[in-house]
């Protein structure tokens, strides 16, 4: 299969830390690019800017969330599909849900690659809050 020239937005964490989903996101980007796709990464765990904000609990999330949402909006207007690396809990609500909604609002299909536990129970409760 060739993905030559396809524009894909890939949403997920990247190392560090070098955990499972971060490594999977990086590897998926590399594999898609090897097949000829133009991959634009939207990092869900981007470094805090300014760095000082990282030490302020409760406030620091705003400094990560706002740039994340703005980046999602820009990228969703430039790609043909958005691939969301997602897991359960707060990560679903803070990372996956905005990505799915923004893709929907921009008219771009979204694929959710769910990596959380107890998928049936979690998605039965949480997927009702996103467009299908």
N, C-alpha and C positions, 0 to 999 in steps of 0.2 A: 504494500500500500504506500502511496506517495502522498505526502501532505504539502507538497511544494507550493509555497506561496500562501498557504492558509495562515490566517491571523488568529492566534489563540491567546486569550488572557488566562493566565494560571494564577490562582489565588491560593496562598498557603504560607506556612512558616518556612523559614530557611535557617540553616545553622548560622551562628550558634544559638542555642545548644544543638548539638548534633543528635537529636532524638529521631525516633522512627518517622514521624510525619514530615519533619524538616528534611530528612534525607530522601524520603520518597518524593517530595515536591521538587527538590533539586534534580533527582534522577529522572523524573518524568519530563522536566524541562529539557534536559540533555537529550533524552530519547526522541522527543517530539522535534527538536531542532535537527537531529541527525536525519530525520525523515523529511526535512525540508520546510517544516513549519516555522513561522515567525512567532516566537513566544515572547509575550510581555508578562513579566512577573509582577504580581502585587503581593508584597510581603506583609503577612499579618502580624509579624513580630519585629517590625522595623525598629532600629535603634531610636531612642528618645532624642528629640532635638528641641531645645538644647539639652545636653547630657545631664546637666544639673537637675532637670525635672525627674529623672529616674529615681531620685531619693525621696520624692514627695508622694506618699501613698494617697490614693483617692483622686489626686489631681493629675497624676502622670498619665492616667488612662485617656484623658481628654487630649493630651498632646500626642498620643498615638492614634486615637480613633479618628479625629478630624482629618489629619493628613491621609489616613487610610481610606476614608470615605471619598475624599476629593480625588485620590488616585484611582479608586474604583470607577468613579464617574468618568474620568478622562479615558481610561483604558477601555471601558465598556463601549465608548463611542468610536473606538478604533479597531475593534476585533470582530470576528465572525461568531465566536463562541467563548463563553467563560467557563472554565473548569475550576470548580471550587473543592479544595481539599478541606474536609470538614470533620469535626468530631463533636461529641456531645457536651452538655453543660454550658457554661458561660461562653466558651469558645464558639459554640453554635450561634448563640444570640448576638455576640459581639463581632464575629467575623463572617460566618456563613450567611446568616440572615440578611445583613446589609448587601452582601455580594449578589445574592439571589434577587433581592428586590431591585437593586440598581440595574442589573442585567435585564430584568423584566421591564422596568421603566424605559430603558434604552432600546427595547425591542430585540435584544440579543439572547439566544438560547443559553441556558446554563445547565451544566452537568455537575451533579454533586457526587463527589467521591467520599462517602461517609466512612470514617475510621473509628467511630466510638463504639463502646460496648452496648449490649442489649439494644440493637438497632430497632427491632420491631416495636418495643415499648416506647423508646425515646422518640422515634419518628412519628408514631401514632399521636403522641402528645404535641410535638413541636413542629411538625411539617404543616400543620393546619395554619400556621402563621406566615407561610410563604406561598407565593403563587405557584401553581402547577401547570 
